[in-house]
Amino acid sequence: MSVDLLGLQALDHSERPGYNLNDDILIDIFNYYRLDDENAWNIKLGWCKLSHVCRRWRQLVHSSAFRLGLQILCTNGSPALDTLDHLPSLPLFVDYRDTIATITQQDELAIRYALLLWDRVRRIDLHLPPSIFHRLLTLMGEPFSMLEHLSLSPTTKEDTNLVLPKSFLAPNLRHLMLHAIDLPNRLQLLFSTVSLVTLVLTDIQASGYFPPRPLVAHLSSLHQLEELTIEFSIPIPRPSAERELLGKRLTPVPLPNLKHLRFQGVSAYLECLVAQIRAPLLERLDIMLFNQIAWVLPHLSHFINTTEAFKLPIATVSFGNEVTMITDRHITQQHGAPFTLRVMCKELDWQIDCAAQICCALMTPLSGVQELRLDFDGARMLTRWQNGEIDSTTWHELLRSFIGVNKLCICAALSEEVSRALQVGEDGLDPGLLPGLQEIVTELYGKRADDLFGWFVDARRLADRPVRLMPSDTMEGSGHDAMEGSGYDAMEGSGNDATEGSGYDALESIGYDAMEDNRYNATEADHVDALINALRRSPHGNVAHLLKWKINNQEDPDNQAVHGATAILDDIPVGKAVGTSKHFAVRAAAQSALVFLEQNGILYPRG
């Protein structure tokens, strides 16, 4: 039996269960159904419906406004301005973040009206054109005594020269997020916002630059701060001015509750910042650095080494659109890792040099890494990068930084380059190069893997430092991501719908150039290796389709091995399988095809 708590269907008060409840129970019910998010009834005008049920409920709702967290939302399409005059004097939530809606003149008037009620505004979220911001910021010169959340961001990335008024104060502010909007008076606002939990300053232009020492001085009073983000949009200060950052080292300021630190800028600024703070509870450190020729990071090394959360067993160095260095407790896809450091540079030789220098500078905190993964995250490996133009000594320097590694995982695209770095010189094995290495995991298989790494394995065995060479189909983010990048969805796509183009996209992502090799001999293992590798790593329908198409177009129609492999591939039940079972069916059939290819000499057996 359902109970109508609102009592709207009953005529007699005695038959209204909601009417017979005492005030405390009613308030508990209202409070129980309160949702603490921006779409909650207590934030939007849903609470008005409760107050319209009867006079008693209206008195209860209005008298318990604080307990129920009632607010008035001002946003796109909110009631007319005169509506505010007929509502209780509740806190205001000014929200104009809708990136699709157009800000009308009526919207701007509503924002202006709400900002003039500065003693009632609790939250402000504005994403507006710079021209409107210039007019509205002039209204924020009063102390917003109730304001707890402030987020401002212009809709364009151009240099807007937007600055908060000097007289703006918000003593109860807990969350401050400014994008391309400067703080006045060299961060003086932070002196009055001692309750900050979140401080996010991004897209900082030259006009809004502040040195790290004043920043740390202001941070010293923010004992509740949990998240700090400082992101400069350009590399400032210039190298000629970096000496100003390297003054007398002060006693580090404790940030006892800081859990997430994010920084974008030049390394000299970062060095000065981390040299002056201590964050014992830090859980995540995200760094994006502008490129430079030389890297010296002693303070960052010390900061990481003295933070317990960054003593991690797995490191990934990824190349492609930028160079990324990650440490984590498990294999990650770069998002959410405890420590991430990126450098903005495009050329692979620069990326490897940056990674080598940075990892060398961070050798002490990296000494505990046990598994090193080398990955390539770009669309494809350029031919000139595959022809030995990158100095192998740079790879050598990178690997020497990981003295505790016992497992080295190498993606297919980087295998040849890394194998050169492992070559034994005239003086024999370098004792400082991966001294504890026990296992090499490569995405290559059979003869190709043996050709690249077999001699290194033999040299280590002769030196009584044995290393296992293992194939792998678990280099996450390689084959499967390549397929998704070409528009294929493993849960939705089917082999019957696969196209040659999607398969070629997957091959290009691992370095195979279809323009240079339109018709190759399927019995040559070094050429077919790219196809087999793609099939092993991501045995989805369109890769199998591509392999089948290539086999069917060979010049030798009497090759029985080719016909046999084609027959096995014909049995892959891509079109018949449904749901999650499809992926496993494809994988099982693909593995059968691989065994057949190996047995018939098309692919050399795995080593």
N, C-alpha and C positions, 0 to 999 in steps of 0.2 A: 504494500500500500504506500503510495507516494504522499508526502506531506507538502502542502503549499505553504511554505514559510512566509511568503509575502501576503498570504491571506486575501488575494485579489478575487478569488472565486466565491468566497463565502459571504453571506449577507449579514449573519449574526456574529457579533464580536465573540460570543462564547464558542462559536464554531471555528474561530480563526486560531490555529495553533501558533502562528507568529505573534498574534496579539496577546496571547496568554504568557509568552515568555517574558521573564524579567529583563531589565536593562542590561545587566552584566552578561547574560547569556546571548542576547542579541549582538552586543558589541563583540563578544568572542566569535560569534558566527561571521560577522562582517570582517573581522580581522583575519579569520582563518582563510577566507576566500580572497584575501588581498594578495596580489602578485607584485613582487618587487622588480618589475621591469617596465620599460617605457610604454607598453601596451596595456598595462594593468588598469582595472576599473577605477582604482583610487587616484590614478594620475590623469587619465582622460576623464571626461565629464560623466562617466558611468555612475559616479556616486550621486549625481543629481536625481537619478531614477529612484534611488533609495529614499532620498529626502522628500520625494513627491508621493510616497505611499500614504503617509499620514503625518499629522503634526508631530506626534510622538517620535516617529523615526527621524523626521527632519531635525528635531532638537537633539536627538542622540548622535546623529551623524555630525552635525555642526559642533557639538560640545566635545566630540572625540576626534576632531580633525587631526590633531597631532599624533594620537595613538594609531589612527588608521592611515597616516601618511598621505592625507588628501592633498592633491595639487591641482592646479589649473594649467592645462597644456595649451600653449600658443604655438600653432604650427600652420602649415599650408592648409587652407580650407577650414580653419578654426572659426568659431562664431565671431560675429561683428564686434567692434571695439566696445560698443555700449553694453555688451553682455557682461563685461568685467565689472561694470558698475552695479550690476544686479546680483552678483555672486559674493559669497563670503570672502573676506580678505585672506585667502589661502596662498601658500607659496606658489610661485609661477615657474613653469618649466618652458623655456623658450627654445623650441627645436625647429630649425630650418636647415636640415641636412639633406633633404631630398635632392639628389643629383639630377633627377628627371624633371621635376616640377619647375616651372618658370616663376621667378619671384616677381609678383605683380606690385603695382603701386600700393594696393591695399595691404599686401603682405608687409611691405616696408613700413607702412604706417602702423601696422600692428606691432612690429618689432620695436619701433620707436616708442610707442605707448607703453609696452611692457618694460623696456629699459628705464623709462622714467620712474617706474615703480621699483627703484633700486633696492629698497628695503624689504621687498617681498620676493625677489628673484632668487631661486635656489639653484637652478641649472640653466646653462646657456650652451647651446650647440648651434653654431652658425657656419654654413658653407655657402658663401655668397660671392658675387662679382666684386672685384676691388673697388669699383666706383661706389657701390653701396656701403662697403666697409668704411671707406673714408668718411662718409656722412654719419654712420652709426657710432664709430669709435669716439666721436666727440661727446656722445651722451654718456660715456662710461667714466666720467671724471669724479663721480661720487663714490663713497664707500659702500660696497655691496655687502652688507653685514651678514646676510643669510646665504650668500653664494657658496656652494660647495663644489660645483663642477663647471669648468669653463673650457670649451673647445672651439677654437676659431681657425678657419682655413679658407683662403680665397679659392675661387674656381679656376684661376690661371696660375701658371708657374713663373710668370714674368716677375721681374723685380718691381714689387708693388710699393715699397717704402711705407708699409703699414706699421704703426707703432701704437701700443697701448698708451692712453693718457698718463702723464706723470702722476696725476692725483688719484689714479685708480688704486683702490685698496679692497682686499677681500680676506679679512682675518680668519674666516672659517673655511677657506678654500682647501679642498682635499685632492682635487684632480685638475691639473693645469696642462692643456695641450694646445700649443700654438704652432701653426704651420705657416711659414713665410710671414710671420708677424713678430715684430721685435718687442722685447721687453724694454721699458724706459729706464733711464738713469743707471745703466750698467747693472741690471739685475736687482735694483733696490727693492722691487716688489717682493722678492723672496724673503726679505727680512720680516715682513708682516704676515707671511703665510707659513707659520711654523707647523701647521697640521697637514702639510702636503704628504700624500701617499704616492701620487703619480706626478712626475714632471717630465713632459715630452716637449722638446723644442726641436723642430725639424725644418729643413729647407732654410737654414740660416744664411742670409746674404751677407755681403761684406759690410753693409751698413749696420747690421745687428751683431757683429763680431764682439765677443767678450773673451778675455784671456782666461786660462784655466785657474789661476790663483784666486781671482775674485769669485769665480764660480764655486770653488771648494770652500771659500770663506762663508758663502751663503749656505752651502749644503751642510755645514757643521751644525746648524740649528734645526735641521730637518730630521729629527730622530725617528719619525714614523715613515720616512720615505722607503718605498718598496720597489718602485720602477723609475729608472732614470734613462732618458734618451736624449742625446745631443747629436744632431746631424747637421753638418755644414754642407751647403750646396756647391761650394767651390773650394779648392785647396788653399785655405788660409790658416795661419799666416804664410806668406811666401818664404822660401828657404832663407832669404837674406835677413828675415826678421825672427827666425826660429831661435836664435841665440837668446832672445829676450825670455824665452820659456825656460831656459836652463839656468836658473838662479840658485840661490842657496836652498838646499833641501830642508823642508820644514817637517815637523812631526806629523805623521799621517792622521787625518781626521777620521774617526770611526763613523761608519754608517751602519748601525747595528741591525737594521731591518731590511736593507737593500737586498733584493732577490734577483733583479733583472737589470743589467746594464747594457745599453745599446749605444754605439758610437760610430759616427761617420766623419772622416776628416783626414788630416795629415798625421803621420806617426809621431811627430814631435809633440803635438798637442796631447795625443793619447798618452805618451810617455809621462808628460808633466802631470796629467790628471791622475793616472793610476799610482804615481809615486806619492801622491798626497792623500790617498784614501785607503781605508781598510773596510772590507765588507765580508765579515766571517760567514754570513748566511747566504752569500751570493750563489744562485743556482744556474743562471744563464748569463753568458757574455757573448754578445754579437758585435762584431767589428767589421766595418767596411772602410778600407784605406785607399786613398788616391795613390796612383803609381809613383814610384821614385826610383832612383838608380841604386842607392845603397840603403840598407836596413840595419839599424842598431836599436835593439829593444830590451835593454837590461831591466828596466822597471816593469815592463809588461811580463817579462819572464819571471821576475820575483813575485809579482802580483798573482800570476797563475799558480806558481809553485806553492804559494802559501795559502791557497784557497782549496779546501778539501774537496769541493764538488768537481774540480777539474783534474783530479788524479784518475784518469780514465784509461781503459785498456785498448780501445780501438781508435785508430786515426784514419781519416780519409783525406787524400789530396786529389782534388778533382780539377781538371783543366777543360777549357772550352771557351765560352763567352767571357769568362773571368776565371781567376784561380781561386779556389776555395779550399781551406784547411779546416777540418772538423775533427773533434774528438768526442767520443761518446762511450756509453756502456755497452751498446749493441749496434748492429748495422743500422744506419739511418739514411733517410732521404733528404738530409740537409735541413729539414725544418724541425725545430724543437730540440736540437742537440744542445748540450750544456755549453759547449764552446765552438764558435764559428768565427773564422777570420777570412775575409774576402779582400782581394785587391783588384781594382779596376784597371785591367790591361787586356788587350785583345790578342796580341801575337803570342803564339805558343812558346817561343824561345824566351820571351820576356817573362811569361808566366812561370816557366820552370825555374828561371833564375831567381824570380821573386820568392817562389816557394822554397828554393834551396837556402837562400839567405835568411828568410824568416824562420824556417825550421831549425837552422843552425843557431839562430839567436835564441830560440826557445828550446834548445836541446835538453836543458835540465828538466823542465816540466814534461817533456816528451819522452824522457828516459823510461817511464813506466809503461809506454805503449807496447803491447804485445802483438797486435795485428795491424798491419799497414795495408791500406787499399789504395791503389792508384787507378783512377777512373778518368774517362774522357766524356764530357757532358755536352759537347758541341754537336752541330748537325752532321759534320763529317770531318775527317782528318784530311788536310790538304796534302797533295802529292809531294810537295817540296819538303813537308815536315816528315814524310816517310822515307826520304832519300838520304838521311844522315846529315842534313844540314844543321841539326841541333847538336851542339857539342856534348858528347857523352859524358864528359867530366862534370857537367852541370847536374846530370842525373846522379852521378856518383856522389856529388856533394850533398844532394838531397837525401839520398839513402843513408849516408853516414850519420845523419842527425838522429836516426832511430836505432840506438844502440841496444835496446831491449826487445826488438821485434823478433818473434819466432815464426810468424806466418806472414807471407807477402802475397797479396792478391793483386793480379794485374789484368786489366781489361784487354780485349783483343786489339783495340786501336793503338795501345801503347806498348804492346809486348815487344815489338822489334826494337823500339827505342830503348826500353829498359834492358833488354838483353845485351845491347852494346855496352851499357854501363857496367854490367856484371862480368865483362870479358876479363880474363886473367892476363895480367901484364907480364913483362919479362921477369919481374921479381916474384911471380907467383901470386897467390891470393892475398888480397889486402886484409890484414887481420882486423882492421877497424871498420870494414864494410859488413854490416849486418852480422856481427859475430855470433849471435844466438839463433840465427835463422835455421829452422827445421823443415819448413814446408813452403813451396811455391805453388800457388793456385793460379792457373791461367785459363782464359776462355778458349784458348786454342787446343787442338786435339791431335793425337797421333803424331805423324812424322813432322808436321809443322812445329809442334811444341818441342819435340826432341831436337829439331834442327836449331831452334833458338836457345834452348836452355839445357840441352843434354850435356854439352861440354862443361857447363858450370856445375851441374850435378856430379859429373865424373870428377872434376877437380876438387870439389868439396869431399867427395868420398875418399879420394886418395890422400887428402889432408886430414882424414879421420874426423871430419866435421860434416856428416852426411845430411843431405837435404832431399826431401821427397818432392817429386814433380807430380802435381795432381790436376786433372781437368776439373772444370767447374761449370755448372749451369745456374749458379746462385749469385752471380754478380748483380745484385739488385739494382734496378733502375736502368739497365742496359737494353736487353732485347725487348722486354715488355713495354718499357717507356717509349722505345723507338716505334713500336707498333702503334701505340696510342697517339704518338705525335703525328703519324701519317693518317689518322682518322679512323683507326680500327679499334673497336671496343670488344674486348675479349668476352664480355658477357652478352653482347648483342650481335656481333658480327658472325658470319658463317663462312665456311670455305666456299660454298657455291657462289657467294657474292664477292669473293675476293678478286681484286684486280692486280694486274702486273705492277701498276704504279705504286700501290701501297707496299708491295714486297720490295721494290727497288728502294723506297724510302728507308725501310729497315736495313737494307744492305749498305746504303750510303752512310747510315749512322755509325757503322762499324768500319768504314773505310773502303768499301767495295765500289769501284767506279764502273758503272754499266756502259758509259760512253767509250771507255778504253777497251772493253772486253765484251763485245756483243755476242760472240759465239765462241765459247771455249770448249775444250775437250773434257768431257765429264770424267775421264779416267785419270786425269792429272789431279792428284790429291791437293797440291798446293793451291790450285785455282778453285777447286770446288769447296775448299775449306771455309770460305766466307759464307757460302750457302749452308753448309752443314752446321757451321757455328751459329748462324741465325736460327736454324731449325731447332738446334739443341737448346738455345737460350730462351726462345719464345716459340714453341711449336703450335702456333695458331694456324687457322685455316689459310690465310693469305700467304704465309711463308711456305706452307706445304704446296699451295697452288703454284707459287713461283718456281719451286724446285721441280715440280712435275712438268711445268711448262718448259723449263730449260732442258730437262731430260728428253722430252718429246721432240725437241727441235735439234737434236744432235745430227751430225752428218752421217753417222753410221747406223743405218736402220737395222742391221743384223746383230748389234751388240746385245747379247742375251742378258747381261747384267743390267743394262739400262732398262730392258723390257721388264725384268723382274722387279727392279726398284719401282718402276711405274705402276706395276700391278699392286704392289704393297701400298703405295700412296693412294691408289684408287679405293682401297679399303678403309681409309680414314673416314669415320662416320661423322663428318662435320655437319652435313645437312640433316642427318637423322637425330643426332643427339640434341637434347634440350637441357636448359637450365644449367646448373653448376656442373652436372655430369659431363657436359660437352668438353670442357677444358681437359678433364682427365682422360676422356676417350681419345682426344686428339694427341695428347702426350704419349699415351700407351702405344698408339699406332705409329706415331713418329719414331719412338724408340725402336720398334720392330723394324722400321725402314732403315734406321741407322745401322742396326746390327747386320741387316742384309747388305747394305752398302760396304760395310767393313769386310764381310766374309767374301764378297765378290771383287775386292780389289779397287772399288771406286773410292773408298776412304780407308786409309791405313788404320789398323787397330789402335785403340787408345793405349798410351804408354802407362 
